[in-house]
Amino acid sequence: MMSERNILNLGKAVFGVFFLIGNICLFGYVFTKDFHFADVGLLLVSYGAVFNLIVLAGLMLYGLINNHKRKICFQSAGYLLINIPFAILYAIIGWNLIF
């Protein structure tokens, strides 16, 4: 059984890691014009989306199975959902910078 603190920390950590790496890729390309940052950013969007969806599905499933942890699981899933607008915005900015 996961404690409520661990469940919340999972959502915050996954959000933070992908948000930080996304910022590094975007601003690394903006400041250096090195295409490796753009390549890694594109891979981050694709693999990050899959990873975030797997974690999101796991949190939702755990919340649905364990009724006592449902609210905290949904809160943690909400942290993951914050990444969606950032990923779309960064993909549009990166796409326009490259092409």
Number of C-alpha atoms within 10 A of each C-alpha: 7 8 10 16 10 13 19 18 14 19 23 17 14 19 20 15 12 20 17 12 13 24 15 15 23 21 14 17 20 17 8 10 13 12 14 13 20 22 12 16 25 19 12 18 18 12 12 20 16 12 15 20 15 12 17 21 13 14 23 17 14 18 18 15 11 12 10 11 18 18 13 18 25 21 16 26 26 16 19 22 16 12 20 13 10 14 20 12 12 19 18 11 13 20 12 9 13 11 5
